[in-house]
Amino acid sequence: MLKQYLEIGQIVTTHGVMGEVKIYPWCDSPEVLCALPRLYLSEGGRAVRVESARVHKNMCLVQLEGVQGMDAGRALVGKTVWAARADLDLEPGRWFVQDILGCTVQDADTGEVYGRVTDVSHPGANDVYTVKNDAGEEFLFPAVPAFLHKLDPEAGLVLVRPIPGIFTPQRNGDE
């Protein structure tokens, strides 16, 4: 089941004396965060209306309803901010990283389970999934169409057609 609320950033400092806060976005761009009508200061907590938001140096400067003055803003520093899934637009067939984390990675042909996705990195042209098996071994899997057969976070499943050896632990002396 997909989460109703998604972590979208962290309040890192205040800006000015009126209670505006600076939020480091954990999404594709700060514009995504700045476009939200409301944020949550805890998962599923009370919604706080965004009075104003703008991008500043790859961060979001946000004035939240009820946060008046620098002391009120300082009290929020370090807090994670959440967004309701319903407030976020996502193209069909695309998923949030948080949807993929925890999914079981399984061979599309044999049904063999390789582990669970524990991290998604974005080193270049494609995403790379870190997959951890029951023995605690980690493997890096390139999320490219040639190997990624089906991504179904609603079912908690990533079906793959891996190249031989990609989920085989390397030992000293192995090539």
N, C-alpha and C positions, 0 to 999 in steps of 0.2 A: 504494500500500500504506500502511496506517495504521501510525503509530508505536506500538511496544509500550510505550514509556515517554514520559510527558508531563511537561514542566516545570510545576510546581505552585506554586512560591514561592521566596523567597530568605531566607536567614538574615540578619537585620539587626543583631542584638545578642544579648547574653546577658541572663539574668534571674536574679538571685540568685547564690549562690556554689556551687551544687551542679551546675552544668553545663547547666542548663536554657537553651534558646535561644528567641529570639523570631523567628517566621517570618512574613514578609509574604506573604499568600496571593495567588496569581495566578489564582484560581478564583472561582466565583460567590459563595462565602461562606467565611469561616474555618471554619465547621462542617464543610464538606466535607473540608478538609485535616486537621482535628482527629480525624476519624473513621477515618483510615487506620491500618491495623495496622503498616505499615512504610513507610519512605521510602528513597530512593536519593540518594547524594551525587554521583553522576555517572550519565549515561545508560547504563542497562544494567549499572551497577556492582553492588557487593555491597549487599544489602538490610540496612538498619539497623532493628531493631525499635523501635517507639514504645512506651516504657514508660508514659508518661502524656501527655495533651494536653488543653488547655483554651483557650477563647476569652478573650482579654483585649484590650479596646479595638480590635476588628476585626483583631486579630493572633492568632496561635496561639503559646501557650507550650508547648514540647515538651521532654520529657526523652527523649533517645535512649539506647538501650542502649550501654554502653561509654563514654559521655561523662560523666566524673566530674570535677567541679571547674570553676571559672571559666576556667582556662587552656585546658582541653580545649574548652570552649564557644567561647571567643574564637578558637580556631584554625579554627572553622567559619564565622565571620562573613564574609559576602559570597558564600558558596557558594549555588548554585542547588540546590533540592531537586526530586526527580523522584518520580513515582508510577507504578506499573505500571498499565496500562490495565485489567487484570483486577481491580484493587482498587477501581476507580471505577464507580459505577452511573450509567448514562445511559439515559434513556427512548428507546425505538425512534423512529427518525426525527430524533433530535437528534444534534448533533456537537460536538466540542470545537473551539475556535477553531484550535488547532494542526492539526486535520484539514483545515480550509478553506484555510489559508495555502498558497500555491503552486499551488492548483487553477487550471486553465485556464478562463477565462470565454468561453463560446461561445454564439452566437445559436441558440436552439432550432429556429428555422424555416429559417434560411439556412445555418447552419453556420459563419458568419463568426466568427473568433477575435478577441476584443477585448483580450486580455491575460491576466495572472495576478493572483490575489488576493495583495496584499502586506501588507494590514492589515485588521483588523476592529475597528470602534469601536462603542460603545454609547451614542450621544448622547441617546437618548430611548426612544420606544415601539418602535423596531425597530433592528436592526443596520445598519451602513453598511459596505460593502466598499470598500476602496481597490483599484482595478484599475490595473495598470501595463502599458502596451503595449510592443512591441519598440523603439519610438522613445524610450522613457523617459517618455512622457507619463502622468500619473496622472488617474484619473477616480473620482468617488465614486458608488457604486451603492447605492440603498436596497434592502435585502434584505427586500422585502415580497412577499406572494403574487402581487400583480398583475404583478410584473416577474420574479420568481424562479420559473422553471418547474420546475427539478429541481436538487437539490443531491446530488451523488454523489462524496463525497471518496474512497471506495474506488477509483473510476475516475479520480480527480484532475480532476473535471469539475463546473463550475457552468453549467447551461443557463439562459439568460435570454431574456426577451421585453422588450427595453428600449423606452422611449419614444424617438421620433426625437430625435437630437442629444445624447443622454446620453453617448455615447462619441466625440463630435466635439470636437476641441480648440478652445477658445475663443481667438480672436486679439484683439489690441487693436482696439477699435471694434465688435466683435461684440456682439450683444444676445441 
